[in-house]
Structure formats: structure tokens, C-alpha cells
Amino acid sequence: MKKLLPLFGLACLLLTGCAEKNIQTATSTASQPQPVNATTRSVAYTNPVLPGDFADPSVVRVGDDYWATATSSEWAPLFPLLHSKNLVDWETVGHVFPEKSPAWAEAHFWAPEISYENGKYYIYYTAKKKGGNLCVGVASATNPKGPYTDHGPLVCQEVGSIDGFPIRDEKGDLYLIWKEDGNSRRLPTPLWGQRMNEERTGLTGEKFELFRNDPGTWEGGLVEGPALVRKNGYYYMFYAGDKCCGRECTYGVGVARAKNLRGPWEKYAKNPIMQQNDAWKCAGHGTVVSDQNGRDFFLYHAYTTGTFVYPGRQGLLDEIFWNQDGWPYFKGSVPSVSSVVPYSKNAPQVFDVNDEFKASTLAPSWQWSVTQAPPFQVRSANNGQLVLKAHPEAIGSMLGQRTKTGNYTATAALDVTSLPKGTMAGLSAFGDPNNSVGIGVQDGNVVVWQVKRKQATDVARVPAPQAKTLQFKVEVQDGNKLSFSFSPDGQKWTTPGNAQPIDGSFLPPWDRGVRVGLSAKGPAGATAAFDWFKLTHSSK
């Protein structure tokens, strides 16, 4: 849960001007949330505001509402849609592509950018083209929750195109800014701009370069994640530099500015303006949003230094300040651990999951592999059940939840009487379909299993107790120490085989965090019925 820390006598620093993250900032005549002031009791929020794997977050304000999205990578449904009233408390309300991938794309669903103009919402996103390379595509909707209509790819360069961002120039003409993915082939990474038609279906004219990475500086092998705002006669571009992901990450945040969109662009002499501290590392790839009072905020991602890669790149929020020379900065030039809530109040943040499958549909926090959408059915009657259809290959069918810290406990109850012969179902921790560990029951035995780099092995196999229902548990410490157990009643728990925790350090891919959830492997047509699933997190 997010701690609410009382703060007294804090005056809000209100900035003049409004830096628009979106192409057009919408206004509303409805009553607006009031800013914190010196006489108002205020509270603090604790980062992250988007706990768990929410890399490359993007946000836009429309009236009193904030809408956000983030990278999906290889997890479906694609590109979560999140809503907030205060930039701190977020609710997942849907997905851009809730049922299937765009027809032209097959993988690497990265770096979405949400914008709003003239009653329409636009999501610019990156994906790998079928049989090709990375492209920037776009989808649109009149309702922020969708449904979204895909308009296909806008640009597909030979080495790949990613991180699309829309902006209008000084004359009001619409442009797309993006990165050429040269670092994938050890080449420079120019940031390009090109005119875009008003329908957002194609680019016109000649592209032009804004700037590229300087290998002799903190930027190292790349610059990416451009996010532009107009303020005080300048275009400001917030961008990320060097390695984004995994244990070798060196990410940071820089800024450049220009009087005209085509440049010349001046990189800030004091870059990077955000580095790492004892709590967070490898911060970067975010977007800027302004509140109704002109304060500017940066929603971005970073790894926690504690359990690092296991929860993934989490969504953080910090206020942007401006110095006398017109350059932006963050307090201390590092991510904040806690800070003042933008709207003087917030709600406790819910990290945990308790799903008894009593709703008519599956909760939007559940995810599955992009390459293998699992058929399932939610039976809300008779206390609720989730019926998951098994798959015969790899680790079988899987449904997972984001893990939000490196220390958590997950439990699930399986209706053993519903399990056909030759089918194994239970509780699992997923890195991806090629790297997972779990516990399940199959043909009268409880099995602890592991798939590491596609190689499957049984860690332990013991006779299962005679019971209609079996409960499974995994207790995780430090993100990579996994202890599995089972129980017929939830009171007495048995650890199969060796009591030593399994080393799960191989689980997370370089750009993703670990998921935990349900799995079913068996012959085509077989199903497994789960009564409930619970996930609780702790700081230790």
C-alpha cells in the first residue's frame, strides 16, 4: 500500500505558462481539483505511482482527467489504458488492442504515446512488422477507453523506427518525431521529424534530423524516447540516453531545446538532468503533462535498486521545475522517493490482487503471451471459477499478473476433480514462455517444474493428497528465490522434495518483469478450473 505522509505548511510552487504535452490541451468548465497551498493539509505519495512493469509511460490531460498508457512488450492485451484524477492514483480501464494484435504487426509492442486533439485520442506505438522490422503505427478513438481503430504503420526504416511523438510546428503543421533504431546494429540513432497528414495515415515531404547521440558523452550508444513541449518561445525535448534495460542498464534523462522544430537544437550543458540514487536507477523514457495550474510533471520509468529487474521498469512521477535560464530540472537531479501529491489528496494504492472470478469478465490486470492467447471462460455462478483451456506445448496456457515488488506470495485453488488425465495445472511464475517455474498437479502427483531456456525439467514430484481442491503457493524473496508448497485445506502446507528455494534469476527477459499466475498444460480440449487467485506483496 502507498504510505500517506502528512505534510504541513508546504506551499505549492506554481509555474507560469503551460507546457503542453498533448497537441491540444483540452479545457473543461467543470469544477477543478484545487492545488496544495500553505493552509491546506497535504499528503505525500510514494513512488512508484504505477507499480510493476509499466515501461515507457505516456500521459495526457483532457479537462480534469488524466489518461495514460505504457509498453506491453510481449504481453497481451496490448497497451493498457489507465485513468487518474490526480496523476498518482491510477486505474486500468481497458486496452488499446484488447483482443488481438494489429493485423500488420507480430511482436515488440513498445513505447506508446497518447495524445488528444479536436475530440479524438491518438495512440502512436511501436511494433515489429510481420516479416519486417520495427515500425511506428497509430490508432485512434473518440473515447479514451476505446474502441480504437488502427491506421497501420507510418514509418518503417531498414534498421527500425520506434518512439513516435506528434507535435505541431510554429505554423501549426503536424509532424511526427521518431528515433531510427540504429543501435540495434551498432549505428548512430538519429531523431527524425517529418510532416504527417491530418488523418494520421501517412507522412509527407522529406524527413529531417533533429539531433543524434554523442557516443563520447553520457548518451553513449543511443538517444530515444523523445517527448516535446512548447514553452517560453522554445521547443523542449526530454529524451533518454544509453542502455534502457536489464542488469547492464545506464539510462538517464536529458533535455535539448530549439526555437524552431527543425533546429538548430541545443543540448543542455548540465545533462543528464535525472540520474540514479539509492532507491531508483536507470530512469528515463517519459512524457510531460501540465496540470490546470501550469505545473509540469514527468511520468517516466525506472528500476528499483532493491529487487531491480524482477518487477520490471515501474512508472514514477516527479514535478519539473525551471531555472532562470529557462532550462528544466528535477529536485536533486534524481527520482524522488516521495513527494507532495499534486491535488492535495490521494487514496491508498492497492498492490495486491484477490480474484474469486465472480465477475462476468476477467479483470483487466490479467495478461498472457502475445504469441499464445489462452482460451478461457469466467463462470461467475456458484462462487465463481476461471476455466482455462490447456495447451500441449511449452509451458502450456498461462494467465499472469504483474509482480509489483520482489517480495510477494501468490496462492491459487484448483478444482482437482475437473482435471482430465494427462493434464497438469497449477500456479506459476513466468518470465516468458521459454523461462518459467511452477507447481501443479498431474495424474495424482504434485509436480514442481522448471523451463529454462526452453529446457523442461521436474524439480520434484510427490503423491498428491486425496482432495477435491488443492491449493498452491509460491513465496518469493528478492525477486529470484521461489519456494513452492501445496495444501488440501490452506492450513497445513507441504514443500515437495528439496526445501531449498528455486533460483529464478533466469526468469525476466531484458525488457520485462516477472508475472505470476495460472497455467494449464495438456491435450487439446482439456481444461482446468480455478476457484480463486491471491497475490500479496511485502517490502521485505
C-alpha positions in Angstrom: 0.0 0.0 0.0 1.2 3.6 -0.6 2.0 5.4 2.6 0.2 8.7 3.2 2.6 11.0 4.9 1.1 14.2 6.5 2.9 17.4 5.4 2.1 20.7 6.9 2.9 24.3 5.9 4.0 23.4 2.4 3.4 26.0 -0.2 2.8 24.8 -3.8 5.2 26.2 -6.3 3.1 27.3 -9.2 4.8 27.8 -12.6 3.9 30.4 -15.1 3.0 29.2 -18.6 1.6 25.8 -19.6 3.9 23.3 -21.4 1.6 21.2 -23.5 2.5 17.5 -23.7 -0.5 16.9 -25.9 -1.0 18.6 -29.2 -4.0 20.5 -27.9 -4.8 20.8 -24.2 -8.5 20.4 -23.6 -10.3 22.6 -21.0 -13.4 22.0 -19.0 -16.0 24.2 -17.3 -16.4 21.5 -14.6 -15.1 22.1 -11.1 -11.3 21.6 -11.0 -9.3 19.9 -8.3 -7.6 22.5 -6.1 -3.8 22.8 -5.8 -2.0 22.4 -2.5 -1.5 25.7 -0.7 0.0 26.8 2.6 -3.2 26.5 4.6 -4.2 23.1 3.2 -3.2 19.9 5.0 -1.5 17.8 2.3 -0.2 14.3 1.9 2.7 12.8 0.1 2.8 10.0 -2.4 5.5 7.4 -2.6 6.9 6.4 -6.0 6.1 4.3 -8.0 2.7 5.6 -9.0 2.5 2.8 -11.5 3.9 -0.2 -9.6 5.1 -3.2 -11.6 6.0 -3.4 -15.3 4.8 -0.2 -16.9 7.7 0.9 -19.1 7.7 3.9 -21.3 4.6 5.5 -19.8 2.8 8.3 -21.6 0.2 10.6 -20.3 -2.2 13.3 -21.5 -4.6 15.6 -19.6 -8.1 16.3 -21.0 -10.0 18.7 -18.8 -9.9 17.2 -15.3 -8.9 13.7 -16.4 -5.5 12.2 -17.0 -5.2 9.3 -19.4 -2.1 7.1 -19.7 -0.7 4.1 -21.5 2.6 2.1 -21.4 4.6 -0.6 -23.2 3.2 -4.1 -23.4 6.3 -5.8 -25.0 5.3 -9.4 -25.4 2.4 -9.4 -23.0 -1.3 -9.1 -24.2 -3.8 -7.5 -24.1 -1.8 -4.7 -25.8 -1.1 -1.2 -24.4 -3.0 -0.7 -21.1 -5.3 2.3 -20.8 -5.2 4.0 -17.4 -7.2 6.8 -15.8 -6.5 9.2 -13.0 -7.8 12.4 -11.5 -4.6 13.4 -9.7 -1.6 11.8 -11.6 -1.0 9.5 -8.6 -4.0 7.1 -8.3 -4.3 5.1 -11.5 -6.9 2.5 -12.6 -6.6 0.2 -15.6 -9.8 0.8 -17.6 -9.0 -1.1 -20.8 -6.5 -1.7 -23.6 -5.9 -0.2 -27.0 -5.9 -3.7 -28.6 -7.9 -5.8 -26.1 -8.4 -9.0 -28.2 -5.8 -9.3 -30.9 -2.7 -7.6 -32.3 -2.9 -5.1 -35.2 -3.2 -7.0 -38.5 0.2 -5.8 -39.7 2.3 -6.5 -36.5 3.6 -9.6 -34.7 5.8 -8.6 -31.7 7.7 -5.9 -29.7 4.7 -3.7 -28.8 6.7 -0.8 -27.3 6.6 2.9 -26.5 3.0 4.1 -27.0 2.4 7.8 -27.0 -1.1 9.1 -26.2 -2.3 12.5 -27.4 -5.6 14.3 -27.8 -6.8 16.8 -30.4 -10.2 18.0 -31.5 -12.3 15.3 -29.8 -10.0 12.4 -30.8 -7.4 10.3 -28.9 -4.4 9.0 -30.8 -2.0 6.2 -29.7 1.3 6.2 -31.6 3.0 2.9 -30.9 6.0 0.8 -32.0 5.7 -2.8 -33.2 7.6 -5.3 -35.3 6.1 -5.6 -38.8 5.3 -9.2 -39.9 8.4 -10.4 -41.7 10.0 -7.0 -41.3 11.5 -4.6 -38.7 10.2 -2.1 -36.2 7.7 0.5 -37.3 5.7 3.3 -35.8 2.0 2.9 -36.1 -1.1 4.8 -34.9 -4.6 4.1 -33.7 -7.4 6.5 -32.8 -10.7 6.7 -30.9 -13.3 9.2 -29.9 -13.5 7.7 -26.4 -10.2 7.3 -24.4 -11.3 3.9 -23.3 -11.8 2.8 -27.0 -12.6 1.1 -29.1 -9.5 2.1 -31.1 -9.3 2.0 -34.9 -5.8 1.0 -36.2 -4.5 3.1 -39.1 -1.4 0.9 -39.7 2.3 1.8 -39.8 3.5 5.4 -40.6 7.2 4.8 -40.9 9.4 1.6 -41.2 13.1 2.2 -41.8 15.5 -0.6 -42.7 17.1 -0.7 -39.2 13.8 0.0 -37.5 11.7 3.0 -36.4 10.5 3.5 -32.8 9.2 6.0 -30.3 6.8 8.1 -32.3 5.7 11.5 -30.9 3.3 14.0 -32.6 3.9 17.8 -32.5 2.8 20.9 -34.4 5.4 23.4 -35.6 5.3 27.1 -35.4 2.9 27.4 -38.3 0.5 24.7 -36.9 1.6 22.0 -39.3 1.5 18.4 -37.9 4.7 16.4 -37.6 5.9 13.0 -36.3 9.1 12.8 -34.4 10.7 9.4 -34.0 14.0 7.5 -33.5 15.8 5.5 -36.1 16.8 2.3 -34.2 20.5 2.3 -35.3 21.7 1.0 -32.0 20.3 -2.4 -32.9 23.1 -2.6 -35.5 25.7 -0.6 -33.6 24.9 2.5 -35.6 24.0 6.1 -34.5 20.5 6.8 -33.5 19.2 10.0 -35.3 15.9 11.6 -34.1 13.9 12.4 -37.2 10.9 14.7 -38.0 8.5 14.6 -40.9 5.2 16.1 -41.9 2.2 14.0 -41.2 -1.2 14.3 -42.8 -4.2 15.3 -40.6 -5.7 11.9 -40.9 -2.6 10.4 -39.3 -2.4 7.8 -42.1 0.9 8.8 -43.7 4.0 11.0 -43.8 4.6 13.6 -46.5 7.6 15.6 -47.7 11.2 14.9 -46.7 12.3 13.9 -43.2 14.9 16.0 -41.4 17.2 15.2 -38.5 16.8 17.0 -35.1 19.9 15.5 -33.5 21.6 12.2 -32.7 23.5 10.5 -29.9 27.0 11.6 -29.0 28.9 8.4 -28.0 31.5 10.4 -26.1 29.0 11.6 -23.5 26.5 10.2 -21.1 24.3 9.4 -24.1 26.6 6.5 -25.1 25.0 4.3 -27.8 21.7 6.0 -28.2 19.1 8.8 -27.7 15.5 7.8 -27.7 12.0 8.4 -26.2 11.6 12.0 -27.5 8.9 14.0 -25.6 8.4 17.6 -26.8 6.7 20.6 -25.2 6.5 24.3 -26.2 7.3 26.8 -23.5 8.5 30.4 -23.4 9.4 30.5 -27.1 11.2 27.2 -27.2 10.6 23.6 -28.1 12.0 21.5 -25.3 12.7 17.8 -25.9 13.0 15.5 -23.0 14.8 12.3 -24.1 16.6 9.2 -22.7 20.1 8.2 -23.3 22.2 5.0 -23.3 21.1 1.5 -22.2 17.5 1.2 -21.3 17.0 -2.2 -19.9 18.2 -5.2 -17.9 21.1 -5.6 -15.5 23.5 -3.5 -17.6 21.3 -0.5 -17.9 22.8 3.0 -17.7 19.7 5.1 -18.7 19.3 8.8 -17.8 17.2 11.8 -18.8 18.4 14.7 -20.9 16.9 17.8 -22.5 17.5 19.9 -25.6 15.8 23.0 -26.9 15.3 24.9 -30.1 13.5 28.0 -31.3 12.2 26.1 -34.4 11.2 22.5 -34.7 13.8 21.9 -37.4 16.5 23.3 -35.2 19.3 24.0 -34.5 18.9 22.0 -31.3 21.0 22.8 -28.2 21.6 20.0 -25.7 21.7 21.2 -22.1 25.2 21.6 -20.8 24.2 20.0 -17.5 22.7 16.9 -18.9 21.7 14.4 -17.7 19.1 16.2 -15.6 18.0 13.0 -14.0 20.4 10.2 -12.8 20.1 7.5 -10.2 20.0 7.4 -6.4 19.9 4.7 -3.6 16.2 4.0 -4.4 15.9 4.1 -8.2 18.2 3.5 -11.2 18.1 3.8 -15.0 15.3 6.4 -15.1 14.1 7.5 -18.5 11.6 7.5 -21.3 8.6 9.5 -20.1 6.4 12.3 -21.2 5.5 15.8 -19.8 2.0 16.8 -18.7 0.8 20.1 -17.3 -2.0 20.4 -14.7 -4.7 23.1 -14.7 -2.4 25.5 -12.7 0.6 25.3 -15.0 2.7 22.9 -13.0 4.6 20.5 -15.2 5.1 16.8 -14.3 7.1 14.0 -15.8 5.7 10.5 -15.9 8.6 8.1 -16.6 10.0 4.7 -15.7 12.9 3.4 -13.6 14.1 0.2 -11.9 14.1 -0.1 -8.1 17.6 -0.6 -6.8 16.4 -3.3 -4.4 14.9 -6.1 -6.4 15.9 -4.4 -9.7 14.8 -6.2 -12.8 12.3 -8.6 -11.3 9.2 -6.3 -11.0 10.4 -4.6 -14.2 10.5 -0.9 -15.2 8.0 0.9 -13.0 6.1 4.2 -13.5 7.3 7.2 -11.5 6.1 10.8 -11.2 8.1 13.9 -10.5 7.5 17.6 -10.8 9.5 19.6 -13.3 11.0 23.0 -12.3 12.6 25.7 -14.4 15.7 27.7 -13.7 16.4 31.3 -14.5 18.0 30.4 -17.8 14.8 28.6 -18.9 16.1 25.1 -18.5 14.1 22.3 -16.7 15.4 20.5 -13.7 14.3 17.9 -11.1 15.0 18.3 -7.4 18.3 16.7 -6.7 18.5 15.5 -10.3 17.3 12.1 -9.2 13.9 10.3 -8.9 12.0 11.2 -5.7 11.2 8.6 -3.1 8.2 10.6 -2.0 6.8 14.0 -2.9 3.7 16.2 -2.5 0.6 14.9 -4.1 -0.4 17.3 -7.0 -4.0 17.6 -5.8 -3.7 17.6 -2.0 -5.2 14.2 -1.5 -4.7 10.6 -2.7 -6.0 7.2 -2.0 -4.1 4.1 -0.7 -2.5 2.3 -3.5 -3.6 -1.3 -3.9 -0.6 -3.6 -4.8 -2.4 -6.8 -4.1 -4.8 -9.0 -6.1 -7.7 -11.1 -4.8 -9.7 -12.6 -7.6 -12.5 -15.0 -6.9 -13.7 -14.9 -10.5 -17.2 -13.8 -9.6 -17.4 -11.0 -12.2 -18.8 -11.6 -15.6 -15.5 -10.9 -17.3 -11.8 -11.3 -16.4 -10.2 -8.4 -14.6 -8.1 -6.1 -16.9 -5.0 -6.7 -14.8 -4.6 -10.3 -16.2 -2.1 -10.8 -19.0 -1.0 -13.5 -21.4 1.7 -14.1 -24.0 1.2 -12.3 -27.3 2.1 -15.4 -29.2 -0.5 -17.6 -27.4 -3.8 -16.2 -26.3 -5.3 -18.8 -23.9 -9.0 -19.6 -24.3 -10.7 -19.2 -21.0 -14.2 -18.8 -19.5 -15.2 -16.9 -16.3 -18.1 -18.7 -14.6 -19.5 -16.2 -12.2 -22.2 -18.5 -10.8 -21.7 -20.9 -7.9 -19.0 -18.9 -6.2 -17.1 -18.3 -9.4 -14.5 -20.2 -11.4 -12.0 -19.5 -14.1 -11.9 -22.3 -16.6 -8.6 -22.3 -18.5 -8.1 -24.4 -21.7 -4.9 -26.3 -21.7 -2.2 -26.2 -24.4 0.1 -29.1 -25.2 3.3 -27.2 -25.9 6.0 -25.4 -23.9 4.6 -24.4 -20.5 1.0 -24.7 -21.7 -1.6 -21.9 -21.4 -0.9 -19.1 -18.9 -2.6 -16.1 -17.3 -0.4 -13.8 -15.2 -0.4 -10.7 -13.1 2.3 -8.1 -12.8 4.5 -8.5 -9.7 5.0 -5.1 -8.1 7.9 -5.8 -5.7 10.5 -8.5 -5.4 8.9 -10.0 -2.3 5.4 -11.5 -2.7 3.2 -14.5 -2.0 0.8 -16.0 -4.6 -1.8 -18.6 -3.9 -4.4 -20.3 -6.0 -7.1 -23.0 -5.6 -7.6 -25.7 -8.3 -10.6 -27.9 -8.6 -8.8 -31.2 -9.0 -11.9 -33.2 -9.9 -12.2 -31.1 -13.1 -8.7 -32.0 -14.3 -8.6 -34.6 -17.2 -6.0 -37.3 -17.3 -2.6 -36.2 -18.7 -3.2 -32.5 -17.8 -1.1 -30.5 -15.4 -2.4 -27.3 -13.9 -1.4 -25.0 -11.1 0.5 -21.9 -10.1 3.5 -20.5 -12.0 6.0 -17.6 -12.2 6.5 -16.5 -15.8 9.4 -14.7 -17.4 8.2 -15.7 -20.9 7.0 -19.0 -22.5 10.6 -20.2 -22.6 11.5 -19.4 -19.0 9.1 -20.2 -16.2 8.8 -22.2 -13.0 5.7 -23.6 -11.3 3.8 -26.1 -9.2 0.9 -28.2 -10.3 -0.9 -31.5 -10.1 -1.0 -34.2 -12.8 -2.4 -37.7 -12.7 -2.3 -38.0 -8.9 1.1 -36.3 -8.4 2.2 -32.8 -7.3 5.0 -31.6 -9.6 7.4 -28.7 -9.2 8.7 -27.9 -12.6 11.1 -25.6 -14.4 11.5 -24.4 -18.0 14.9 -22.7 -18.5 15.8 -21.6 -22.0 13.2 -24.0 -23.4 14.6 -26.9 -21.4 11.9 -28.5 -19.2 12.8 -30.4 -16.0 11.0 -31.7 -13.0 12.4 -30.3 -9.7 10.2 -32.5 -7.5 7.4 -35.0 -7.8 5.4 -36.3 -4.9 2.0 -38.1 -4.5 -0.9 -35.7 -4.2 -3.3 -35.8 -1.3 -6.8 -37.1 -1.8 -8.8 -33.9 -2.0 -11.4 -32.2 -4.2 -9.5 -29.0 -4.2 -5.7 -28.3 -4.0 -4.2 -25.0 -3.0 -0.8 -24.0 -4.4 1.6 -21.3 -3.0 4.7 -19.6 -4.1 6.7 -17.4 -1.7 9.2 -15.1 -3.4 12.1 -13.2 -1.8 14.4 -10.7 -3.5 12.7 -11.4 -6.8 14.6 -14.6 -7.5 14.2 -17.0 -4.6 11.0 -19.1 -5.2 9.6 -21.6 -2.6 6.6 -23.7 -3.7 4.2 -25.6 -1.5 0.7 -27.2 -1.6 -2.2 -27.8 0.8 -5.6 -29.6 0.7 -7.1 -27.1 3.1 -4.9 -24.0 3.3 -3.8 -24.9 6.9 -1.0 -27.4 6.6 1.4 -26.8 3.7 3.9 -29.2 2.2 7.0 -28.4 0.3 7.8 -31.1 -2.3 11.3 -32.5 -2.4 14.2 -30.3 -1.6 13.2 -27.5 0.8 15.7 -25.1 -0.8 14.2 -22.2 -2.9 14.5 -22.4 -6.7 16.9 -19.9 -8.2 14.6 -17.8 -10.5 17.3 -15.3 -11.6 16.9 -16.5 -15.2 13.3 -15.6 -15.4 12.9 -12.0 -16.5 13.8 -11.1 -20.1 16.0 -8.0 -20.6 13.0 -5.7 -21.1 10.3 -7.2 -18.9 9.4 -8.0 -15.3 8.2 -11.3 -13.8 4.5 -12.3 -13.9 2.8 -14.8 -11.6 -0.4 -16.6 -12.2 -2.2 -19.7 -13.5 -1.1 -22.4 -16.1 -2.6 -25.5 -17.7 -0.7 -27.9 -19.9 -2.3 -30.9 -21.5 -4.0 -32.3 -24.6 -6.2 -30.2 -26.8 -9.6 -29.7 -25.4 -8.6 -30.3 -21.8 -9.5 -27.6 -19.2 -8.6 -26.7 -15.7 -11.0 -24.9 -13.3 -9.5 -22.5 -10.7 -11.6 -21.3 -7.7 -9.6 -18.2 -6.8 -6.2 -16.5 -7.0 -4.5 -14.2 -4.5 -1.3 -12.1 -4.7 0.1 -10.2 -1.8 3.3 -8.1 -1.7 5.6 -7.0 1.1 8.7 -4.8 1.4 10.8 -7.5 2.9 
